[in-house]
Amino acid sequence: MISEKMMPLLRNNSAIRMMFEEGNRLAALYGRENVYDFSLGNPSVPAPPEVNQAIRDVLEEEDTLLVHGYMSNSGYEDVRQAIAQSLNDRFGTGFGARNLIMTVGAASALNIILKAVLNPDDEVLTFAPYFVEYGNYVRNYDGKLVVVPADTETFQPNLAVFRSMINKRTRAVIINTPNNPTGVIYSGETIRSLAAILEEKQKEFGTEILLISDEPYRELAYDGIEVPYVTKFYANSVVCYSYSKSLSLPGERIGYALIPDEVSESGELIAAAAIANRVIGSVNAPSLIQRVIRRCLNAKVNVEAYDRNRSALYDGLTNLGFECVRPQGAFYMWVKSPVKDEKEFCDVCREHHILVVPGSSFACGGYVRIAYCVSYDMIERSMPAFAKVAERYGLNK
């Protein structure tokens, strides 16, 4: 009954989700308060109050048939225009409603772009460590994900190796900044250099290479660090965005794909992506939450709460002797395993009811990801357990 394409996914279910389920099992045995689940990137900060108010206002003030009805596969035009204007105000761009397609989160945005551009065996490059689902998304459309090895000194994209891996089959490049799992923000210099390489390779091979920027964590940046807006660096750029983290709405599944006019054959790509939105089964993004987003474009989640968690976890782990990448954005800590096999380290952590995700799930072994979008109290309560793990490896002597 199961297709050959699905069997590998069935056998190798996401390590992140498996850890999440393990957390539920341990909580049933030992009590939720005695389990320290850092596996899943599920926001712990509530949605801004403007969101709940907007839901009430939409239901009370707007036409029910409009709110719950079909619209263009691209989404409500007034919603797209409002988002475009907000982006223009923030980044000095010139987008209009035509440039946006409302999607079922950033995941759907990535899928409609990939469906619109990939032919069988086309290659899509991305940089390790990367979000595990990219490979699945690319394979959905018979493409091949090609992974650029990590630069473990900076965790910025390894551009020298990247240049050597581009060829005539390279159709797209996916970047993710702020990055899941490292929390690193790709600098303006990095994006500028990456864009120059793509321009060079487009001329060399006579092809078009699309830069796809996956940006669910854009608003979660710390210490005043700016997240560069890629469309200002490279013409063939698209942005896949989600409100899951910026407004703490992961379950609402709302985001967009942005396709600027500067992209080669932008009109055709916009039309193809809108059709892809329909034929992959989404049809359109959820109608109610589209109407809500239009009213919440200036709302902000409490980033200070994540920043507090970041400092507490980073200080706590480094004081115990662990080596960590200090995150610049998102809500993940990238921690070097004290042993080569990070899965062994994950097992030892689990013995002490700590759940973390192995770096091999992100194509970068020897590290683990710790999601600190949890309660501050849990971070504090977890430190004695981390201390026992550090003692096991002789780190805190």
GIVENKA-V981938 format. One record per pair of residues at least 24 apart in sequence whose ideal C-beta (glycine too) atoms are under 10 Angstrom apart, sorted by the first residue. I is the first residue (numbers start at 0). J is the second residue. Records with the same first field share a line. If there is no record, write none. Layout:
I = J, J
This chain:
4 = 138, 139, 141
7 = 135, 138
8 = 135, 138
11 = 131, 360
13 = 131, 132, 135, 356, 360
14 = 38, 131, 342, 345, 356, 357, 358, 359, 360, 361, 368
15 = 39, 40, 130, 131, 132, 180, 354, 356, 357, 360, 361, 368, 370
16 = 131, 356
17 = 354, 356, 360
18 = 345, 349, 354, 355, 356, 357, 360, 368, 370
19 = 354, 356
20 = 354
21 = 349, 354
22 = 349, 352, 353, 354
25 = 349, 352, 353, 354
26 = 352
28 = 352
29 = 352
30 = 352
31 = 377
32 = 376, 377, 380
33 = 352, 380, 384
34 = 349, 352, 353, 354, 377, 380, 381, 384
35 = 348, 351, 352, 353, 354, 355, 369, 373, 377, 378, 380, 381, 382, 383, 384, 385
36 = 352, 353, 354, 355, 370, 373, 377, 381
37 = 312, 331, 332, 334, 348, 353, 354, 355, 356, 367, 368, 369, 370, 371, 372, 373, 377, 378, 381
38 = 345, 353, 354, 355, 356, 368, 369, 370, 373
39 = 249, 354, 356, 370, 372, 373
40 = 130, 179, 180, 215, 216, 243, 244, 249, 329, 330, 331, 356, 368, 370, 371, 372
41 = 243, 244, 247, 249, 250, 330, 370, 372, 373
42 = 219, 243, 244, 245, 246, 247, 248, 249, 250, 300, 304, 305, 330, 370, 372, 373
43 = 247, 304, 305, 308, 330, 370, 371, 372, 373, 374, 375, 377
44 = 219, 244, 246, 247, 300, 301, 302, 303, 304, 305, 308, 330, 372, 374
45 = 247, 300, 301, 304
46 = 242, 246, 247, 248, 251, 295, 298, 300, 301
47 = 245, 246, 247, 248, 295, 297, 298, 299, 300, 301
48 = 298
49 = 246, 291, 294, 295, 296, 297, 298, 299
50 = 242, 246, 247, 248, 251, 288, 291, 292, 294, 295, 298, 300
51 = 291, 295
52 = 291, 294, 295, 298
53 = 288, 290, 291, 292, 293, 294, 295, 298
54 = 251, 287, 288, 290, 291, 294, 295
55 = 291
56 = 290, 291, 294
57 = 286, 287, 288, 289, 290, 291, 293, 294
58 = 287, 290, 291
60 = 290, 294
61 = 287, 290
65 = 286, 290
66 = 286, 287, 289, 290, 291
67 = 285, 286, 287, 290
68 = 286
69 = 282, 283, 286
70 = 101, 282, 283, 284, 286, 289
71 = 96, 100, 101, 273, 276, 277, 283
72 = 100, 101, 111, 270, 272, 273, 274, 275, 276, 277, 278, 281, 282, 283, 284
73 = 97, 98, 99, 100, 101, 102, 255, 256, 269, 270, 272, 273, 274, 276, 277, 283, 284
74 = 99, 100, 101, 102, 253, 255, 273, 276, 283, 284, 285, 286, 289, 292
75 = 101, 283, 284, 286, 289, 290, 292, 293
77 = 289, 290, 293
78 = 253, 255, 284, 286, 288, 289, 290, 291, 292, 293, 294, 296
79 = 255, 257, 289, 293
80 = 293
81 = 292, 293, 294, 296
82 = 240, 255, 257, 289, 292, 293, 296
83 = 255, 257
84 = 296
85 = 293, 296, 297
86 = 228, 230, 238, 240, 255, 257, 296
88 = 296, 297
89 = 228, 296
90 = 227, 228, 230, 231
91 = 228, 231
92 = 228, 230, 231, 257, 259, 261
93 = 259, 260, 261
94 = 230, 238, 257, 258, 259, 260
95 = 260
97 = 258, 260, 265, 266, 269
98 = 230, 237, 238, 255, 256, 257, 258, 259, 260, 261, 262, 265, 269
99 = 238, 240, 255, 256, 257, 258, 269
100 = 237, 254, 255, 256, 257, 258, 269, 270, 272, 273, 275, 276, 283, 284
101 = 253, 254, 255, 256, 273, 276, 281, 283, 284, 285, 286, 288, 289, 292
102 = 239, 240, 241, 252, 253, 254, 255, 256, 272, 275, 276, 279, 281, 283, 284
103 = 241, 251, 252, 253, 254, 276, 279, 280, 281, 282, 283, 284, 285
104 = 215, 239, 240, 241, 242, 243, 248, 249, 250, 251, 252, 253, 254, 255, 281, 284, 285
105 = 130, 175, 213, 214, 215, 216, 238, 239, 240, 241, 242, 243, 244, 252, 253, 254, 255, 256
106 = 130, 132, 135, 136, 213, 215, 239, 241, 243, 252, 254
107 = 136, 239, 241, 252, 253, 254, 255, 256, 275, 276, 279, 280, 281, 284
108 = 211, 213, 214, 215, 237, 238, 239, 240, 241, 254, 255, 256, 257, 272, 276, 284
109 = 133, 136, 137, 139, 173, 211, 213, 237, 239, 241, 254, 256
110 = 135, 136, 137, 139, 140, 239, 256, 272, 275, 276, 279, 281
111 = 239, 256, 271, 272, 273, 274, 275, 276, 277, 278, 279, 281
112 = 136, 171, 173, 209, 211, 213, 237, 238, 239, 256, 257, 258, 268, 271, 272, 275
113 = 137, 138, 139, 140, 142, 170, 171, 173, 209, 211, 239, 272, 275, 279
114 = 139, 140, 142, 271, 272, 274, 275, 276, 278, 279
115 = 140, 209, 237, 256, 258, 267, 268, 269, 270, 271, 272, 273, 274, 275, 276
116 = 140, 142, 170, 171, 207, 209, 211, 237, 268, 271, 272, 275
117 = 141, 142, 143, 170, 171, 209
118 = 142, 168, 170
119 = 143
120 = 168, 170
121 = 168, 169, 170, 171
122 = 164, 165, 166, 167, 168, 169, 170, 171, 172, 208
123 = 168, 169, 170, 171, 172, 173, 208, 209, 211
124 = 156, 161, 164, 165, 166, 169, 170, 171, 172, 173, 174, 197, 208, 210
125 = 156, 161, 171, 172, 173, 174, 175, 211, 213, 362
126 = 150, 154, 155, 156, 157, 158, 160, 161, 172, 173, 174, 175, 176, 178, 185, 193, 362, 363
127 = 151, 154, 156, 157, 181, 358, 361, 362, 363, 364
128 = 154, 175, 178, 179, 180, 181, 183, 333, 358, 359, 360, 361, 362, 363, 364, 366, 368
129 = 173, 174, 175, 178, 179, 180, 181, 213, 361, 362, 363
130 = 173, 175, 178, 179, 180, 213, 215, 360, 361
131 = 179, 180, 356, 359, 360, 361, 362
133 = 173, 175, 211, 213, 361, 362
134 = 362
136 = 173, 213
137 = 170, 171, 173
139 = 279
140 = 275, 279
142 = 168, 170, 171
143 = 168, 170
144 = 173, 362
145 = 169, 172
146 = 361, 362, 363
147 = 172, 362
148 = 362, 363
149 = 181, 358, 361, 362, 363, 364, 365, 366
150 = 183
151 = 181, 324, 333, 335, 363, 365, 366
153 = 181, 183, 186, 189, 324
154 = 178, 180, 181, 182, 183, 185, 324, 333, 363, 366
155 = 181, 183, 184, 185, 186, 188, 189, 190, 192, 193
156 = 183, 185, 186, 189, 190, 192, 193, 196
158 = 189, 192, 193, 195, 196
159 = 196
161 = 192, 193, 196, 197, 200
162 = 192, 193, 195, 196, 197, 199, 200
165 = 196, 197, 199, 200, 201, 203, 204, 206, 208
166 = 200, 203, 204, 206
167 = 200, 203, 204, 205, 206
168 = 204, 206
169 = 197, 200, 201, 204, 206, 208, 209
170 = 206, 207, 208, 209
171 = 207, 208, 209, 210, 211, 235, 237
172 = 196, 197, 200, 208, 209, 210, 211, 212, 233, 235, 236
173 = 209, 210, 211, 212, 213, 239
174 = 210, 211, 212, 213, 214, 229, 236
175 = 211, 212, 213, 214, 215, 216, 239, 329
176 = 212, 213, 214, 216, 217, 220, 226, 227, 229, 327, 328, 329
177 = 214, 215, 216, 217, 218, 219, 220, 221, 224, 226, 244, 326, 327, 328, 329, 330, 331
178 = 213, 216, 324, 326, 327, 328, 329, 331, 333, 361
179 = 213, 215, 216, 244, 328, 329, 330, 331, 333, 361, 368, 370
180 = 324, 326, 329, 331, 332, 333, 334, 356, 358, 360, 361, 363, 366, 367, 368, 369, 370
181 = 324, 326, 327, 328, 329, 331, 332, 333, 358, 361, 363, 366, 368
182 = 216, 219, 220, 221, 309, 313, 323, 324, 325, 326, 327, 328, 329, 330, 331, 332, 333, 368, 371
183 = 324, 325, 326, 327, 328, 329, 331, 333
184 = 216, 217, 219, 220, 221, 222, 224, 225, 226, 227, 326, 327, 328, 329
185 = 212, 226, 227, 229, 327, 328
186 = 224, 225, 226, 227, 327
187 = 225, 226, 227, 228, 231, 232
188 = 227
189 = 227, 232
190 = 226, 227, 228, 229, 231, 232, 233, 236
191 = 227, 231, 232, 233
192 = 232
193 = 229, 232, 233
194 = 229, 231, 232, 233, 234, 235, 236
195 = 232, 233
196 = 233
197 = 232, 233, 234, 235, 236
198 = 233, 234, 235
201 = 233, 234, 235, 263
207 = 234, 235, 262, 263, 264, 268
208 = 233, 235, 263
209 = 233, 235, 236, 237, 258, 262, 263, 268
210 = 234, 235, 236, 237, 238, 262
211 = 235, 236, 237, 238, 239, 256
212 = 236, 237, 238, 239, 240, 257
213 = 238, 239, 240, 241
214 = 238, 239, 240, 241, 244, 245, 254, 257
215 = 239, 240, 241, 242, 243, 244, 245, 249, 254, 329
216 = 241, 243, 244, 245, 326, 328, 329, 330, 331
217 = 241, 244, 245, 328, 329
218 = 242, 244, 245, 246, 299, 300, 302, 328
219 = 244, 245, 300, 302, 305, 306, 309, 326, 327, 328, 329, 330, 372
220 = 302, 306, 326, 327, 328, 329
221 = 302, 303, 305, 306, 309, 310, 325, 326, 327, 328, 329
222 = 306, 309, 325, 326, 327, 328
224 = 327, 328
226 = 327, 328
229 = 259
230 = 257, 258, 259, 261, 262
231 = 259, 261
233 = 261, 262
234 = 259, 260, 261, 262, 263, 265
235 = 259, 261, 262, 263, 264, 265, 268
236 = 261, 262
237 = 262, 265, 268, 269, 272
242 = 288, 291, 292, 295, 296, 298, 300
244 = 300, 302, 305, 329, 330, 372
245 = 295, 298, 299, 300, 302
246 = 288, 291, 292, 295, 296, 298, 299, 300
247 = 300, 301, 372
248 = 288, 291, 292, 295, 300
250 = 288
251 = 284, 285, 287, 288, 289, 291, 292
252 = 281, 284, 285, 288
253 = 284, 285, 287, 288, 289, 291, 292
254 = 284, 292
255 = 284, 289, 292
302 = 328, 330
304 = 330, 372, 374, 375
305 = 329, 330, 371, 372, 373, 375
306 = 330
307 = 371, 375, 378
308 = 332, 370, 371, 372, 373, 374, 375, 377, 378
309 = 371, 378
310 = 371, 378
311 = 371, 375, 378, 379, 382
312 = 369, 370, 371, 373, 375, 378, 379, 381, 382, 385
313 = 369, 371
314 = 382
315 = 378, 379, 381, 382, 385, 386
316 = 369, 378, 381, 382, 385, 388, 389, 394
318 = 382, 385, 386, 389, 395
319 = 382, 385, 386, 387, 388, 389, 390, 392, 394, 395
320 = 386, 389, 390, 392, 393, 394, 395, 396
321 = 367, 369, 385, 388, 389, 392, 394, 395
322 = 366, 394
323 = 366, 369
324 = 366
326 = 371
329 = 370, 371, 372
330 = 369, 370, 371, 372, 373
331 = 356, 361, 368, 369, 370, 371, 372
332 = 367, 368, 369, 370, 371
333 = 358, 361, 363, 366, 367, 368, 369
334 = 358, 366, 367, 368, 369, 385
335 = 365, 366, 367
336 = 364, 365, 366, 367, 392
337 = 388, 389, 391, 392, 393, 394
338 = 365, 392
339 = 364, 365
340 = 364, 365
341 = 365, 366, 367, 368
342 = 367
344 = 388, 391, 392
347 = 387, 388, 391, 392
348 = 381, 384, 385, 387, 388, 391
349 = 388
350 = 384, 387, 388, 391
351 = 381, 383, 384, 385, 386, 387, 388, 391
352 = 381, 384
353 = 381, 384, 385, 387, 388
355 = 388
